[in-house]
Amino acid sequence: MSLTTSLTLPRRVVRRTPPLAWRNVERGGARSLAAMAGVGFVVTMVLLQLGFLEAVRVTGTNLYDQLDFDVALISPRYEQLYDAGTFPAERLRQAEGLETVVDAQPMHVALVTWRCPPSPLEPERALPVICLTLPASAPSRRLIKRSN
């Protein structure tokens, strides 16, 4: 026997067996069906949560997206728009004193009750409305974005 002799493997067809996971699905029956339903349910819940997250983001920034500003000074107590809090007017004047600031205007927010004027004031028919007020000298063309 010589060292240069090569060994040849027999030519036979190798049948490929399916992966273990596929065999478990085929033979699992009801367990596999329950597992697939569970995974489908979890995926649906994750997508639902992502939809809720986007809805909260849109709701929370809707007002601010309509206003045209670069920087906003807010109260340290600010948690929500209904109770925005206040800060000293001196801070607004300090910001306006900066050479890079074109204009600084206060914006006041209040939750008020609205009713249709011809009808009597009935508490059950009154609607809560957010009221935004700007000073009369505020150039509204700079505060509110124009839609194209």
WOHU-V220090 format. One record per backbone hydrogen bond with DSSP energy under -0.5 kcal/mol. CO is the residue of the C=O (numbers start at 1). NH is the residue of the N-H. Records with the same first field share a line. If there is no record, write none. Layout:
BEGIN
CO->NH  NH
END
This chain:
BEGIN
2->5
10->12
12->14
13->15
14->16
19->23
20->24
21->25
22->26
23->27
24->28
25->29
28->31
29->33
30->34
31->35
32->36
33->37
34->38
35->39
36->40
37->41
38->42
39->43
40->44
41->45
42->46
43->47
44->48
45->49
46->50
47->51
48->52
49->53
50->54
51->55
52->56
53->57
54->58
55->59
56->60
57->61
58->62
61->65
62->66
63->66  67
66->145
67->69
72->74
75->78
80->79  83
81->84
83->79  80
88->91  92
89->93
90->94
91->95
92->96
93->97
95->98
98->101
100->102
106->135
108->133
110->112  131
112->129
114->127
116->119
120->122
121->123
122->125  126
127->114
129->112  131
130->132
131->110  133
133->108
135->138
138->140
139->142  143
140->144
143->68  145
END
